[in-house]
Amino acid sequence: INLSLLYLTQDLGRSWKLIGSVQQYDWCRAGIGQVPLERFCIIRQQSNGAYYFQYTNDIGVTWNTPLLEQANFFRIHDRFFTLIAENRNMNDLYVSADFGVTFRRAILPEGIPVG
């Protein structure tokens, strides 16, 4: 896994705050109803060595962890999020239709012949 240290500035670079070791990060914006919403999303390494998807709406003051499965990768499509997470040593696809607040495991077909 390729890790990066992520820092945050709120004063145009005069001071910096270490967010932590992250595997992936992205800044996204979407409109929920009439209210535009900005969210910074990361997959951050926790003290136990696991990686979890987290997001903040307040530039890192508070962090939310909506899914308690170890995250590997996420993609943002407007207000829809897809997330690959490890579940019992297998990768599962999770989908969120509410801008990453809640996730549900996608039910995918099995046994589809290839070719």
N, C-alpha and C positions, 0 to 999 in steps of 0.2 A: 504494500500500500504506500502510495506517495503522499507524504504529509507536508503541510506547509504551516508555518506560524502565521496567524492572522492577527493584525493589529487594527485598531479603530481610532480615528481622529474625529473630533467634533468641532475643532477650532482651526481648520485649514492647515493642519500639520504642526502647530506649535507644541502640542502634546499628543501622546499616543497611549492607548490602553491595549494590553495583550488580551485577546479573546481566547486563544489557546491553539492547540494543534488541530488542524482541520484537514479533512480529506477532500471536501468539496464545499463551495460556497456560491451563492448567487443572490442578486438583488432583484426583486420583482415588484411589479405594480399592477393592481387590478382594481376594477370598480365593483364593489358589492352593493347592489341597490344604487342609491344616489351618492354614497360616500366612497371616494377613492381611497384605497388602502395600499400602503407600501410595507413591504416585509423583506427582511434580510434573513436568508435561510442558509444553514450550514449542516454539514455532517461533522460533528466534533468528537474527538477522542475523550472519553471519560476517565476518571481515576482508576477504574477497574480494567482499562484497556479496550473496552468495547466502544463502538462508534454509533452514535444516535443522531437522527435527524432532529434539528431544533430550529425554531424561528423566533425572531423578535420583531415587535411592532414599534419599539421605543428606542431604537438604536443601541441595543445591548444592555439596557438597564435590567430588563427581565427577559428570561429565555423560557420558551414553552417546548415541551417534548411530547408531541401528540401520539407517538407510536413507540411502544416499549420493546420493539424488536430491533436487533442490531442492523443498522442501515448500511448499504453498500453504495447506492447511487440514487439520485433523484433528478427529475426533469420537470420543468414548469411550462405549462401551456395555458396562458391566461389565468383563469382561476382554478384550473385543474392541475393537480400534481400527480405524478406517478413516482413510485418509490420502490426500489428493489431492496428487500430486507431479508436477512438470514433468520430462518425459523426452523429450529430443530435440525440444524446442519443442512438445510435446503434453502434455496432462494425462492421467495414468493414475491409476487407483484401486488403492491397496494396502490389504491387509487383514492384521491381526495377530490371532491367536487366543491368544497367550501374553502378553497385557498389554503389548504394544509392544516386546518383545524382538527379534522377527524379523518381517519383513513379506514378503508375496508379492503379486505383481501379480495383480489380479483379471482373469479372462478374461471379457469381456463380449460378448454377441452383437452382431453387426454387421448392418446392413441391415434393421432391423426397420421395417416400414411404420408411419407415423404416421397416425392417423385412420381 
